[in-house]
Amino acid sequence: LSADAVKEFMIGYAGKERTALADFLTKNGISQERQMQAGLVRRNERGDIYDTFRARLIFPIALDSRRVAAFGGRIIPA
């Protein structure tokens, strides 16, 4: 993908790391509860937090030119 396409379509990338986003958000003052409410992290059966989206290209789903309603993702094969 070109840099222009990434910027224009606001494409993101989520790496393979299990808690990279959760760790980043927590470090920047976002509570785990809020992260879960947003659907960005989940809790496994042992109670451990993990990132919902891993090893994916992420695409915003916009309501209009200013508001994002959700995100879609496509798995990147390992």
Stockholm file with secondary structure:
# STOCKHOLM 1.0

chainA/1-78         LSADAVKEFMIGYAGKERTALADFLTKNGISQERQMQAGLVRRNERGDIYDTFRARLIFPIALDSRRVAAFGGRIIPA
#=GR chainA/1-78 SS CCHHHHHHTTCEEECSCSSHHHHHHHHTTCCHHHHHHTTSEEECTTSCEEESSCSEEEEEEESSSSCEEEEEEEECCC
#=GC SS_cons        CCHHHHHHTTCEEECSCSSHHHHHHHHTTCCHHHHHHTTSEEECTTSCEEESSCSEEEEEEESSSSCEEEEEEEECCC
//
